[in-house]
């Protein structure tokens, strides 16, 4: 079974600075998808960014980018120019690409605090 | 566009009581999922349904039952609630087909407390 590990339970960053959240995963599959979800205090789960394993280019979405290292099975999230609204729980998630109905497997999350 | 609608948002149960969490999606998704979220544990899969009429156990199915009533609705039932089932529950759906990286859409969660 696939597993996702987030080794940083808590992180903090100064407003306007850059922070990187770590995620590693374990799989024997070659076809899969990786996601970062944000969960603010409202509890809503918000997709931040996604990466297809077959793509070598790292995904970017505005201030959010990933460093995808397939051989190392690493998928870190970099937040640039951090804003107060970035404070939230962040979950890394894995989804197999082998079929159309596989569920997401989540890491335990990283709580990010942004200091004004 | 409602997306995934989950009810109720909050519930307090006494040990031994039963209840059903309701979930409906209006995106014509085939796959639906129930997760529970506990502090320090992330989201863990309880049950999922790949398509109407099918259900499968996830990582933590004990104490729960599910029903895929139709393509839109996927309910989670606690037959005899226990304090260990105190958690936040999320329903999610994912579209299937050619675009395998389709994101999961989540309901707003149900905070359940069993006393």
Interface residues (C-beta under 8 A of the other chain):
Chain A: X4 X6 X9 X33 X35 X42 X43 X44 X45 X47 X50 X52 X91 X95 X97 X100 X101 X103 X104 X105 X106 X107 X108 X109
Chain B: X30 X31 X33 X35 X40 X41 X42 X43 X44 X45 X48 X50 X51 X58 X88 X90 X92 X94 X96 X97 X100 X101 X103 X104 X106 X108 X109 X111
